[in-house]
Amino acid sequence: MVNLSTIKSEADYAAILEEIEKLIDADPAPNTPEADRLDLLTLLANNYEAKEFPTELPDAVEAIKFRMEQKGLTRKDLAKILGTRTRVSEVLNRRRNLSIGMIRQLHKKLGISAEVLIRPTRTGMAAA
């Protein structure tokens, strides 16, 4: 059984993952010591992964293009959200920053995280 403290090494991390796997296979009932242990170990593993293997959020344009692809949207569909086809082209080609209004609409209508939408684009443009 692994000690419930911070993960200090790859070996600690591997041991925690092994125990998590065993607990998942055992399928503990909710509100039992085993289920609580599984929750705590998972939290420890998630914290370690966030620290050791950080993931970079996409920039706003990448996020918009990804969501368009997911939802099967065209530039014409996006124009209904951003206002005009010209504006869509400028945003997607990184020639125009997103305004606060555009950020709000993209968040509301496409469910893109505001945190992602306010990030600078790869060319260094930030939200206006």
DSSP file (Angstrom, degrees, kcal/mol; ACC not computed):
  #  RESIDUE AA STRUCTURE BP1 BP2  ACC     N-H-->O    O-->H-N    N-H-->O    O-->H-N    TCO  KAPPA ALPHA  PHI   PSI    X-CA   Y-CA   Z-CA
    1    1 A M              0   0    0      0, 0.0     2,-0.2     0, 0.0    15,-0.1   0.000 360.0 360.0 360.0 132.8    0.0    0.0    0.0
    2    2 A V        -     0   0    0     13,-0.2     2,-0.3     1,-0.1    39,-0.0  -0.469 360.0-109.8 -79.6 145.4    1.4    3.4   -1.1
    3    3 A N        -     0   0    0     -2,-0.2     2,-1.7     1,-0.1    -1,-0.1  -0.554  25.8-126.7 -72.7 135.7    1.9    6.2    1.4
    4    4 A L  S    S+     0   0    0     -2,-0.3     2,-0.2     3,-0.0    -1,-0.1  -0.544  71.3 104.0 -86.8  73.8   -0.6    9.1    1.0
    5    5 A S  S    S-     0   0    0     -2,-1.7     3,-0.0     1,-0.1    -3,-0.0  -0.753  81.6 -55.6-134.8-175.6    1.9   11.9    0.7
    6    6 A T        -     0   0    0     -2,-0.2     2,-0.5     1,-0.1    -1,-0.1  -0.299  57.7-108.8 -65.3 151.3    3.2   14.0   -2.1
    7    7 A I        +     0   0    0     37,-0.2    -1,-0.1     1,-0.1     3,-0.1  -0.706  38.9 174.5 -82.6 124.7    4.8   12.1   -5.0
    8    8 A K        +     0   0    0     -2,-0.5     2,-0.3     1,-0.1    -1,-0.1   0.526  57.8  17.6-110.5  -9.3    8.5   12.7   -5.0
    9    9 A S  S  > S-     0   0    0      1,-0.1     4,-2.2     0, 0.0     5,-0.1  -0.961  78.0-100.7-154.5 169.0    9.8   10.5   -7.8
   10   10 A E  H  > S+     0   0    0     -2,-0.3     4,-2.7     1,-0.2     5,-0.2   0.853 121.9  56.7 -61.2 -34.9    8.8    8.5  -10.8
   11   11 A A  H  > S+     0   0    0      2,-0.2     4,-2.3     1,-0.2    -1,-0.2   0.917 106.4  48.4 -65.0 -43.0    8.9    5.4   -8.7
   12   12 A D  H  > S+     0   0    0      2,-0.2     4,-2.3     1,-0.2    -2,-0.2   0.927 112.6  49.5 -59.4 -44.9    6.3    6.9   -6.3
   13   13 A Y  H  X S+     0   0    0     -4,-2.2     4,-2.5     1,-0.2    -2,-0.2   0.918 110.6  48.9 -61.6 -45.4    4.2    7.9   -9.3
   14   14 A A  H  X S+     0   0    0     -4,-2.7     4,-2.1     1,-0.2    -1,-0.2   0.894 111.0  50.7 -62.3 -40.6    4.4    4.4  -10.8
   15   15 A A  H  X S+     0   0    0     -4,-2.3     4,-2.2     2,-0.2    -1,-0.2   0.894 110.5  49.2 -65.5 -39.5    3.4    2.8   -7.4
   16   16 A I  H  X S+     0   0    0     -4,-2.3     4,-2.8     2,-0.2    -2,-0.2   0.923 110.3  50.5 -66.2 -43.3    0.4    5.1   -7.1
   17   17 A L  H  X S+     0   0    0     -4,-2.5     4,-2.3     1,-0.2    -2,-0.2   0.894 109.8  51.6 -61.2 -38.5   -0.8    4.3  -10.6
   18   18 A E  H  X S+     0   0    0     -4,-2.1     4,-2.0     2,-0.2    -1,-0.2   0.923 112.0  45.4 -64.2 -44.2   -0.5    0.6   -9.9
   19   19 A E  H  X S+     0   0    0     -4,-2.2     4,-2.6     2,-0.2    -2,-0.2   0.896 110.5  54.0 -67.7 -38.3   -2.5    0.9   -6.7
   20   20 A I  H  X S+     0   0    0     -4,-2.8     4,-2.7     1,-0.2     5,-0.2   0.930 108.2  50.6 -58.5 -44.8   -5.1    3.1   -8.5
   21   21 A E  H  X S+     0   0    0     -4,-2.3     4,-2.4     1,-0.2    -1,-0.2   0.910 110.5  48.5 -60.5 -43.2   -5.5    0.4  -11.2
   22   22 A K  H  X S+     0   0    0     -4,-2.0     4,-1.8     1,-0.2    -1,-0.2   0.909 112.3  48.7 -64.2 -41.7   -6.0   -2.3   -8.5
   23   23 A L  H  X S+     0   0    0     -4,-2.6     4,-1.0     2,-0.2    -2,-0.2   0.894 110.6  50.6 -66.8 -39.0   -8.6   -0.2   -6.7
   24   24 A I  H >< S+     0   0    0     -4,-2.7     3,-0.8     1,-0.2    -2,-0.2   0.928 109.9  50.4 -63.2 -43.9  -10.4    0.5  -10.0
   25   25 A D  H 3< S+     0   0    0     -4,-2.4    -1,-0.2     1,-0.2    -2,-0.2   0.847 107.9  53.4 -61.8 -33.5  -10.5   -3.2  -10.7
   26   26 A A  H 3< S-     0   0    0     -4,-1.8    -1,-0.2    -5,-0.2    -2,-0.2   0.692  97.1-148.6 -74.8 -18.4  -11.9   -3.9   -7.3
   27   27 A D    <<  -     0   0    0     -4,-1.0    -3,-0.2    -3,-0.8    -2,-0.1   0.952  16.3-147.8  49.5  65.2  -14.7   -1.4   -8.0
   28   28 A P        -     0   0    0      0, 0.0    -1,-0.1     0, 0.0     3,-0.1  -0.290  15.2-108.3 -65.6 146.5  -15.1   -0.1   -4.4
   29   29 A A    >   -     0   0    0      1,-0.1     3,-0.8     2,-0.1     6,-0.4  -0.406  46.3 -89.8 -68.3 148.4  -18.6    0.9   -3.2
   30   30 A P  T 3  S+     0   0    0      0, 0.0    -1,-0.1     0, 0.0     4,-0.1  -0.210 108.6  22.5 -58.0 151.1  -19.0    4.7   -2.7
   31   31 A N  T 3  S+     0   0    0      1,-0.2    -2,-0.1    -3,-0.1     3,-0.0   0.779  93.8 123.4  62.2  31.1  -18.3    6.1    0.8
   32   32 A T  S <> S-     0   0    0     -3,-0.8     4,-2.6     1,-0.1    -1,-0.2  -0.796  77.4-109.5-111.6 161.4  -16.0    3.2    1.7
   33   33 A P  H  > S+     0   0    0      0, 0.0     4,-2.3     0, 0.0     5,-0.1   0.862 120.6  53.2 -57.4 -34.6  -12.4    3.6    2.8
   34   34 A E  H  > S+     0   0    0      2,-0.2     4,-2.4     1,-0.2     5,-0.1   0.909 109.3  47.2 -67.9 -41.3  -11.3    2.0   -0.4
   35   35 A A  H  > S+     0   0    0     -6,-0.4     4,-2.3     2,-0.2    -1,-0.2   0.904 112.7  50.0 -65.8 -40.7  -13.3    4.5   -2.5
   36   36 A D  H  X S+     0   0    0     -4,-2.6     4,-2.4     2,-0.2    -2,-0.2   0.908 110.5  49.9 -62.9 -41.7  -11.9    7.3   -0.4
   37   37 A R  H  X S+     0   0    0     -4,-2.3     4,-2.9    -5,-0.2     5,-0.3   0.909 108.9  52.2 -63.6 -42.4   -8.3    6.0   -1.0
   38   38 A L  H  X S+     0   0    0     -4,-2.4     4,-2.4     1,-0.2    -1,-0.2   0.924 109.8  49.5 -59.4 -44.4   -9.0    5.8   -4.7
   39   39 A D  H  X S+     0   0    0     -4,-2.3     4,-2.2     1,-0.2    -2,-0.2   0.922 113.2  46.2 -60.3 -45.3  -10.1    9.4   -4.7
   40   40 A L  H  X S+     0   0    0     -4,-2.4     4,-2.5     2,-0.2    -2,-0.2   0.912 113.2  48.1 -66.4 -43.2   -7.1   10.6   -2.8
   41   41 A L  H  X S+     0   0    0     -4,-2.9     4,-2.7     2,-0.2    -1,-0.2   0.899 111.4  51.1 -64.8 -39.3   -4.6    8.6   -4.9
   42   42 A T  H  X S+     0   0    0     -4,-2.4     4,-2.8    -5,-0.3    -1,-0.2   0.910 109.8  50.2 -63.7 -41.5   -6.2    9.9   -8.1
   43   43 A L  H  X S+     0   0    0     -4,-2.2     4,-2.4     2,-0.2    -2,-0.2   0.922 111.1  48.8 -61.7 -45.0   -5.9   13.5   -6.8
   44   44 A L  H  X S+     0   0    0     -4,-2.5     4,-2.3     2,-0.2    -2,-0.2   0.929 113.0  47.3 -60.0 -46.0   -2.2   12.9   -6.0
   45   45 A A  H  X S+     0   0    0     -4,-2.7     4,-2.7     1,-0.2    -2,-0.2   0.914 111.8  50.2 -63.8 -43.4   -1.6   11.4   -9.4
   46   46 A N  H  X S+     0   0    0     -4,-2.8     4,-2.4     2,-0.2    -1,-0.2   0.906 111.1  49.1 -62.0 -42.1   -3.5   14.3  -11.2
   47   47 A N  H  X S+     0   0    0     -4,-2.4     4,-1.8     2,-0.2    -1,-0.2   0.914 112.3  48.1 -63.5 -43.1   -1.5   16.9   -9.2
   48   48 A Y  H  X S+     0   0    0     -4,-2.3     4,-3.1     1,-0.2     5,-0.3   0.922 112.1  49.3 -63.0 -44.6    1.8   15.2  -10.1
   49   49 A E  H  X S+     0   0    0     -4,-2.7     4,-2.7     1,-0.2    -2,-0.2   0.893 109.2  52.0 -63.4 -40.5    0.9   15.0  -13.8
   50   50 A A  H  < S+     0   0    0     -4,-2.4    -1,-0.2    -5,-0.2    -2,-0.2   0.873 116.6  40.8 -63.8 -36.2   -0.1   18.6  -13.9
   51   51 A K  H  < S+     0   0    0     -4,-1.8    -2,-0.2    -5,-0.2    -1,-0.2   0.907 125.4  33.1 -77.7 -43.9    3.2   19.6  -12.4
   52   52 A E  H  < S+     0   0    0     -4,-3.1    -3,-0.2     1,-0.2    -2,-0.2   0.755 129.9  30.7 -87.9 -26.9    5.4   17.2  -14.3
   53   53 A F  S  < S-     0   0    0     -4,-2.7    -1,-0.2    -5,-0.3    -2,-0.1  -0.474  79.0-176.1-130.8  61.1    3.6   17.0  -17.6
   54   54 A P        -     0   0    0      0, 0.0     2,-0.5     0, 0.0    -4,-0.1  -0.276  16.2-140.9 -63.6 144.3    1.9   20.4  -18.2
   55   55 A T        -     0   0    0     -5,-0.1     2,-0.4     0, 0.0    -2,-0.0  -0.904  12.2-129.5-108.1 134.7   -0.2   20.7  -21.2
   56   56 A E        -     0   0    0     -2,-0.5     3,-0.1     1,-0.0     0, 0.0  -0.653  21.5-126.5 -81.7 130.6   -0.2   23.9  -23.2
   57   57 A L        -     0   0    0     -2,-0.4    -1,-0.0     1,-0.1     2,-0.0  -0.470  31.5-107.6 -70.0 148.6   -3.7   25.3  -23.9
   58   58 A P        -     0   0    0      0, 0.0    61,-0.1     0, 0.0    -1,-0.1  -0.329  35.2-105.7 -70.3 160.5   -4.3   26.0  -27.6
   59   59 A D     >  -     0   0    0      1,-0.1     4,-2.3    -3,-0.1     5,-0.2  -0.377  38.9 -97.3 -79.0 171.8   -4.3   29.6  -28.8
   60   60 A A  H  > S+     0   0    0     59,-0.6     4,-2.5    56,-0.2     5,-0.2   0.889 121.8  49.1 -59.7 -44.5   -7.7   31.2  -29.6
   61   61 A V  H  > S+     0   0    0      1,-0.2     4,-2.7     2,-0.2     5,-0.2   0.921 111.4  49.4 -64.9 -43.6   -7.5   30.6  -33.4
   62   62 A E  H  > S+     0   0    0      1,-0.2     4,-2.4     2,-0.2    -1,-0.2   0.910 112.0  49.7 -60.2 -41.2   -6.6   26.9  -33.0
   63   63 A A  H  X S+     0   0    0     -4,-2.3     4,-2.5     2,-0.2    -2,-0.2   0.901 111.1  48.6 -65.1 -41.6   -9.5   26.5  -30.5
   64   64 A I  H  X S+     0   0    0     -4,-2.5     4,-2.6     2,-0.2    -2,-0.2   0.942 112.9  47.1 -64.0 -47.4  -11.9   28.1  -32.9
   65   65 A K  H  X S+     0   0    0     -4,-2.7     4,-2.3     1,-0.2    -2,-0.2   0.897 112.2  50.8 -61.6 -40.4  -10.8   26.0  -35.8
   66   66 A F  H  X S+     0   0    0     -4,-2.4     4,-2.6    -5,-0.2    -1,-0.2   0.932 111.8  46.4 -63.0 -45.8  -11.0   22.8  -33.7
   67   67 A R  H  X S+     0   0    0     -4,-2.5     4,-2.4     2,-0.2     6,-0.2   0.880 110.2  53.9 -66.4 -37.0  -14.5   23.6  -32.5
   68   68 A M  H  X>S+     0   0    0     -4,-2.6     5,-2.8     2,-0.2     4,-0.8   0.932 111.1  46.0 -60.2 -44.6  -15.6   24.4  -36.1
   69   69 A E  H ><5S+     0   0    0     -4,-2.3     3,-0.7     3,-0.2    -2,-0.2   0.923 111.8  51.5 -63.7 -44.4  -14.3   21.1  -37.2
   70   70 A Q  H 3<5S+     0   0    0     -4,-2.6    -1,-0.2     1,-0.2    -2,-0.2   0.903 118.4  36.8 -57.8 -42.7  -16.0   19.3  -34.3
   71   71 A K  H 3<5S-     0   0    0     -4,-2.4    -1,-0.2    -5,-0.2    -2,-0.2   0.425 109.4-118.5 -94.1   0.4  -19.3   20.9  -35.0
   72   72 A G  T <<5 +     0   0    0     -4,-0.8     2,-0.2    -3,-0.7    -3,-0.2   0.861  56.9 163.0  66.3  34.8  -19.0   20.8  -38.8
   73   73 A L      < -     0   0    0     -5,-2.8    -1,-0.2    -6,-0.2     2,-0.2  -0.583  26.5-149.2 -90.0 149.9  -19.2   24.6  -39.0
   74   74 A T     >  -     0   0    0     -2,-0.2     4,-2.0     1,-0.1     5,-0.1  -0.552  34.4-101.3-104.0 174.2  -18.2   26.6  -42.0
   75   75 A R  H  > S+     0   0    0      1,-0.2     4,-1.9     2,-0.2     5,-0.1   0.848 125.2  58.1 -63.5 -33.0  -16.8   30.2  -42.1
   76   76 A K  H  > S+     0   0    0      2,-0.2     4,-0.9     1,-0.2    -1,-0.2   0.908 105.3  49.2 -62.8 -41.1  -20.3   31.3  -43.1
   77   77 A D  H >4 S+     0   0    0      1,-0.2     3,-0.7     2,-0.2     4,-0.5   0.906 110.3  50.8 -62.9 -41.0  -21.6   29.7  -39.8
   78   78 A L  H >X S+     0   0    0     -4,-2.0     4,-2.7     1,-0.2     3,-1.1   0.818  99.9  64.4 -67.6 -30.4  -18.9   31.5  -37.9
   79   79 A A  H 3X S+     0   0    0     -4,-1.9     4,-2.3     1,-0.3    -1,-0.2   0.821  94.3  60.9 -62.2 -29.9  -19.9   34.8  -39.5
   80   80 A K  H << S+     0   0    0     -4,-0.9    -1,-0.3    -3,-0.7    -2,-0.2   0.766 112.9  37.8 -67.0 -23.6  -23.3   34.5  -37.8
   81   81 A I  H <4 S+     0   0    0     -3,-1.1    -2,-0.2    -4,-0.5    -1,-0.2   0.849 125.4  34.9 -92.6 -42.5  -21.4   34.6  -34.5
   82   82 A L  H  < S-     0   0    0     -4,-2.7     2,-0.2     2,-0.1    -3,-0.2   0.613 108.0-114.3 -94.2 -13.5  -18.6   37.1  -35.3
   83   83 A G  S  < S+     0   0    0     -4,-2.3     2,-0.3    -5,-0.3    -4,-0.1  -0.400  78.7  25.8 118.9 -58.2  -20.5   39.5  -37.5
   84   84 A T     >  -     0   0    0     -2,-0.2     4,-2.0     1,-0.1     5,-0.1  -0.939  67.9-119.4-140.3 161.1  -19.1   39.3  -41.1
   85   85 A R  H  > S+     0   0    0     -2,-0.3     4,-2.6     2,-0.2     5,-0.2   0.866 115.8  56.2 -65.6 -35.3  -17.2   36.9  -43.3
   86   86 A T  H  > S+     0   0    0      2,-0.2     4,-2.6     1,-0.2    -1,-0.2   0.929 107.0  48.4 -61.6 -45.1  -14.4   39.5  -43.5
   87   87 A R  H  > S+     0   0    0      2,-0.2     4,-2.6     1,-0.2    -1,-0.2   0.905 110.7  51.5 -62.0 -42.0  -14.1   39.5  -39.8
   88   88 A V  H  X S+     0   0    0     -4,-2.0     4,-3.0     2,-0.2     5,-0.3   0.934 110.8  48.3 -59.8 -46.9  -14.0   35.7  -39.7
   89   89 A S  H  X S+     0   0    0     -4,-2.6     4,-1.9     1,-0.2     6,-0.2   0.919 111.7  49.1 -61.0 -44.5  -11.3   35.7  -42.3
   90   90 A E  H  <>S+     0   0    0     -4,-2.6     5,-3.3     2,-0.2     6,-1.2   0.909 114.5  45.2 -62.5 -42.8   -9.2   38.3  -40.4
   91   91 A V  H ><5S+     0   0    0     -4,-2.6     3,-1.7     4,-0.2    -2,-0.2   0.955 114.8  46.2 -66.0 -50.6   -9.5   36.4  -37.1
   92   92 A L  H 3<5S+     0   0    0     -4,-3.0    -1,-0.2     1,-0.3    -2,-0.2   0.764 113.7  49.4 -67.8 -24.2   -8.8   33.0  -38.6
   93   93 A N  T 3<5S-     0   0    0     -4,-1.9    -1,-0.3    -5,-0.3    -2,-0.2   0.284 115.7-117.6 -95.1   9.5   -5.8   34.4  -40.5
   94   94 A R  T < 5S+     0   0    0     -3,-1.7    -3,-0.2     2,-0.2    -2,-0.1   0.789  83.7 116.8  62.8  32.0   -4.5   36.0  -37.3
   95   95 A R  S   <S+     0   0    0     -5,-3.3     2,-0.4    -6,-0.2    -4,-0.2   0.479  71.3  47.2-103.0  -5.9   -4.9   39.6  -38.7
   96   96 A R  S    S-     0   0    0     -6,-1.2    -1,-0.2    -5,-0.1    -2,-0.2  -0.999  77.3-131.6-138.3 135.1   -7.5   40.7  -36.2
   97   97 A N        -     0   0    0     -2,-0.4     2,-0.4     1,-0.1    30,-0.1  -0.443  34.1-103.3 -75.0 155.6   -7.7   40.3  -32.4
   98   98 A L        -     0   0    0     19,-0.2    30,-2.8    -2,-0.1     2,-0.1  -0.655  35.1-139.1 -76.9 134.7  -10.8   39.0  -30.8
   99   99 A S     >  -     0   0    0     -2,-0.4     4,-2.6    28,-0.2     5,-0.2  -0.458  26.6-105.2 -85.0 167.2  -12.8   41.7  -29.2
  100  100 A I  H  > S+     0   0    0      1,-0.2     4,-2.5     2,-0.2     5,-0.2   0.898 123.7  52.9 -58.4 -40.7  -14.5   41.2  -25.8
  101  101 A G  H  > S+     0   0    0      2,-0.2     4,-2.2     1,-0.2    -1,-0.2   0.902 109.3  47.6 -62.6 -41.7  -17.8   40.9  -27.6
  102  102 A M  H  > S+     0   0    0      2,-0.2     4,-2.9     1,-0.2     5,-0.3   0.915 110.9  52.0 -65.5 -42.0  -16.5   38.2  -29.9
  103  103 A I  H  X S+     0   0    0     -4,-2.6     4,-2.3     1,-0.2     5,-0.2   0.925 110.0  49.1 -59.1 -45.0  -15.0   36.3  -27.0
  104  104 A R  H  X S+     0   0    0     -4,-2.5     4,-2.7     1,-0.2    -1,-0.2   0.921 113.3  46.3 -61.4 -44.4  -18.3   36.4  -25.2
  105  105 A Q  H  X S+     0   0    0     -4,-2.2     4,-3.3     2,-0.2     5,-0.5   0.910 112.8  48.7 -67.3 -42.4  -20.2   35.1  -28.3
  106  106 A L  H  X S+     0   0    0     -4,-2.9     4,-1.8     2,-0.2     6,-1.2   0.889 114.4  46.9 -64.2 -38.1  -17.7   32.4  -29.0
  107  107 A H  H  X S+     0   0    0     -4,-2.3     4,-1.1    -5,-0.3    -2,-0.2   0.942 118.5  40.9 -66.5 -47.0  -17.9   31.3  -25.4
  108  108 A K  H  < S+     0   0    0     -4,-2.7    -2,-0.2    -5,-0.2    -3,-0.2   0.927 125.5  32.3 -68.2 -46.9  -21.7   31.4  -25.3
  109  109 A K  H  < S+     0   0    0     -4,-3.3    -3,-0.2    -5,-0.2    -2,-0.2   0.798 132.9  26.4 -87.7 -29.8  -22.4   29.9  -28.8
  110  110 A L  H  < S-     0   0    0     -4,-1.8    -3,-0.2    -5,-0.5    -2,-0.2   0.516  95.8-126.1-111.9  -7.6  -19.5   27.4  -29.2
  111  111 A G     <  +     0   0    0     -4,-1.1     2,-0.4    -5,-0.4    -4,-0.2   0.762  50.5 158.8  70.2  24.3  -18.6   26.7  -25.6
  112  112 A I        -     0   0    0     -6,-1.2    -1,-0.2    -9,-0.1    -2,-0.1  -0.674  50.3-102.4 -81.9 134.1  -15.0   27.6  -26.0
  113  113 A S     >  -     0   0    0     -2,-0.4     4,-2.1     1,-0.2     3,-0.4  -0.278  17.9-139.2 -56.4 132.6  -13.3   28.4  -22.7
  114  114 A A  H  > S+     0   0    0      1,-0.2     4,-1.8     2,-0.2     5,-0.2   0.850 104.4  62.4 -61.0 -33.6  -12.9   32.2  -22.2
  115  115 A E  H  4 S+     0   0    0      1,-0.2     4,-0.4     2,-0.2    -1,-0.2   0.884 107.2  43.0 -59.3 -39.2   -9.5   31.4  -20.7
  116  116 A V  H >4 S+     0   0    0     -3,-0.4     3,-1.1     1,-0.2   -56,-0.2   0.903 111.0  55.1 -72.3 -42.2   -8.5   29.9  -24.1
  117  117 A L  H 3< S+     0   0    0     -4,-2.1    -2,-0.2     1,-0.3   -19,-0.2   0.776 106.6  50.2 -66.5 -26.7  -10.0   32.8  -26.1
  118  118 A I  T 3< S+     0   0    0     -4,-1.8     9,-0.7    -5,-0.1    -1,-0.3   0.559  86.7 107.9 -88.8  -6.8   -8.1   35.5  -24.2
  119  119 A R  S <  S-     0   0    0     -3,-1.1   -59,-0.6    -4,-0.4     6,-0.0  -0.393  81.8-100.5 -68.2 146.5   -4.7   33.8  -24.7
  120  120 A P        -     0   0    0      0, 0.0     6,-0.3     0, 0.0    -1,-0.1  -0.347  38.7-116.5 -62.8 148.0   -2.4   35.5  -27.2
  121  121 A T    >   -     0   0    0      4,-3.2     3,-2.4   -62,-0.1   -24,-0.0  -0.311  34.3 -94.9 -77.4 170.0   -2.3   33.9  -30.6
  122  122 A R  T 3  S+     0   0    0      1,-0.3    -1,-0.1     2,-0.1   -28,-0.0   0.766 126.6  57.0 -59.4 -25.5    0.9   32.3  -31.9
  123  123 A T  T 3  S-     0   0    0      2,-0.1    -1,-0.3     1,-0.0    -2,-0.0   0.433 123.8-104.0 -87.1   2.4    1.8   35.5  -33.7
  124  124 A G  S <  S+     0   0    0     -3,-2.4     2,-0.2     1,-0.3    -2,-0.1   0.436  72.5 143.2  95.3  -1.0    1.6   37.4  -30.4
  125  125 A M        -     0   0    0    -31,-0.1    -4,-3.2    -5,-0.1    -1,-0.3  -0.553  31.7-162.0 -74.5 137.6   -1.8   39.1  -30.9
  126  126 A A        -     0   0    0     -6,-0.3    -7,-0.1    -2,-0.2    -8,-0.1  -0.677  32.2 -75.3-112.9 169.2   -3.8   39.3  -27.7
  127  127 A A              0   0    0     -9,-0.7   -28,-0.2    -2,-0.2    -1,-0.1  -0.366 360.0 360.0 -62.8 142.5   -7.5   39.9  -27.1
  128  128 A A              0   0    0    -30,-2.8   -29,-0.2    -3,-0.0    -1,-0.1   0.462 360.0 360.0 -83.0 360.0   -8.5   43.5  -27.6
